[in-house]
């Protein structure tokens, strides 16, 4: 290698030879760089002002569009195209494992989010359709039909009338049972989502929490009844709250079902019914409705009470508070980070591009995650934590992934936004043109 006294010329010639060696893989359309290197090496003691050196610098600058500085920096460190060293292979395997892991995690979290959105939509539908009133009307219809059937049987009505009354009674029971099962199933899914799926979306999180970080109830510590959700989580972990519920008589596997104690101690409603008075009126309507509710609960027709529906629906609506972190920062950030990883994976497919160092890889992934979060804030500026987030979906997540994959688009939008803001600020205080 030719060495000149001027370090600037020596460095220029060294870089030119690295780029020329890279050009052997067919990236250049002509041999201008090789000719310029040959002319510069013919000089005995070149200086930066000589025409051959100036021409070499010009040709090398023209090659920057084909060989960017990042590639030249990698060539300076000893990298060569198609490098299959052990270090490069390990870095590639690490990136593949990281991308597969992130895809699995994002897929699981997206499934959890979509499940929560579906449950929330069902709760909204029940609330909008005035489910509590419909449920109460169904109870009264079943109870009235049952009394009519009992009265007709006592008065020895005709077989045809008894058959019609039985059909009406069975139809009303089936309708009431269907409403009860729909709400009970939805409430169980909502409570399970808020206490199990959403707090512990990934495998092993539930075990780790129950083993190391359960907050409620170590021995001798009073339970925190002000936080029902935390109590439910601790109940799922099998802590003292289970024993406390059993001692208070609410240890049934179905928390909304009337306890067996009530059924055993209300003999006047177990399997029987009071006959309607001769005037055909019930003196205490509320007592009659409560009696009907207890009777239907003990018979297994219903498992919930009408008075508890509105309260339990409001409690289940806290689902939005659980979905907000998923929609506003967890999933957008992960989709943006996945886009950054996919960008580097595409680069690795090209053997003429150097693999990024770990620091640049982490930096790109972090920027992709931040871009996804900021995009969520821009696209949903009026959405607050705990607010309505069910409208946020794959449109936002798709843009978060695209911005993470191409950060240039994201920064171009930010620069445009800054330019528009600066132009708007400059207008303040300017004289108005008539």
GIWOQUI-V9070 format. One record per backbone hydrogen bond with DSSP energy under -1.0 kcal/mol. NH is the residue of the N-H (numbers start at 1). CO is the residue of the C=O. Records with the same first field share a line. If there is no record, write none. Layout:
NH: CO / CO
//
This chain:
10: 6
11: 7
12: 8
13: 9
14: 10
15: 11
16: 12
17: 13
18: 14
19: 15
20: 16
21: 17
22: 18
23: 19
25: 22
26: 23
35: 31
36: 32
37: 33
38: 34
39: 35
40: 36
41: 37
42: 38
43: 40
50: 47
54: 50
55: 51
56: 52
57: 53
58: 54
59: 55
60: 56
61: 57
62: 58
63: 59
64: 61
67: 63
72: 68
73: 69
74: 70
75: 71
76: 72
77: 73
78: 75
79: 74
82: 351
83: 80
89: 85
90: 86
91: 87
92: 88
93: 89
94: 90
95: 91
96: 92
97: 93
98: 94
99: 95
100: 96
101: 97
102: 98
103: 99
104: 100
105: 101
106: 102
107: 103
108: 104
109: 105
110: 106
111: 107
112: 108
113: 109
114: 110
115: 111
116: 112
117: 113
118: 114
119: 115
120: 116
121: 117
122: 118
123: 119
124: 120
125: 121
126: 122
127: 123
128: 124
129: 125
130: 127
131: 126
134: 130
135: 131
136: 132
137: 133
138: 134
139: 135
140: 136
141: 137
142: 138
143: 139
144: 140
145: 141
146: 142
147: 143
148: 144
149: 145
150: 146
151: 147
152: 148
153: 149
154: 150
155: 151
157: 152
162: 158
163: 159
164: 160
165: 161
166: 162
167: 163
168: 164
169: 165
170: 166
171: 167
172: 168
173: 169
174: 170
175: 171
176: 172
177: 173
178: 174
179: 175
180: 176
181: 177
182: 178
183: 179
184: 180
185: 181
186: 182
187: 183
188: 184
189: 185
190: 186
191: 187
192: 188
193: 189
194: 190
195: 191
196: 192
197: 192
198: 193
200: 196
205: 202
208: 204
209: 205
210: 206
211: 207
212: 208
213: 209
221: 218
225: 223
227: 224
231: 227
232: 228
233: 229
234: 230
235: 231
236: 232
237: 233
238: 235
239: 234
242: 239
244: 240
245: 241
246: 242
247: 243
248: 244
250: 245
257: 254
263: 259
264: 260
265: 261
269: 266
271: 269
280: 277
288: 284
289: 285
290: 286
291: 287
292: 288
293: 289
294: 290
295: 291
296: 292
297: 293
298: 294
299: 295
300: 297
301: 296
302: 296
312: 308
313: 309
314: 310
315: 311
316: 312
317: 313
318: 315
319: 316
320: 317
323: 319
324: 320
327: 323
328: 324
329: 325
330: 325
331: 326
333: 329
334: 330
335: 331
336: 332
337: 333
338: 334
339: 335
340: 336
341: 337
342: 338
343: 339
344: 340
345: 341
346: 342
347: 343
348: 344
349: 345
350: 347
353: 350
361: 357
362: 358
363: 359
364: 360
365: 361
366: 362
367: 363
368: 364
369: 365
370: 366
371: 367
372: 368
373: 369
374: 370
375: 371
376: 372
377: 373
378: 374
379: 375
380: 376
383: 380
387: 384
392: 389
397: 393
398: 394
399: 395
400: 396
401: 397
402: 398
403: 399
404: 400
405: 401
406: 402
410: 406
411: 407
412: 408
413: 409
414: 410
415: 411
416: 412
417: 413
418: 414
419: 415
420: 416
421: 417
422: 418
423: 419
424: 420
425: 421
426: 422
428: 425
430: 427
//
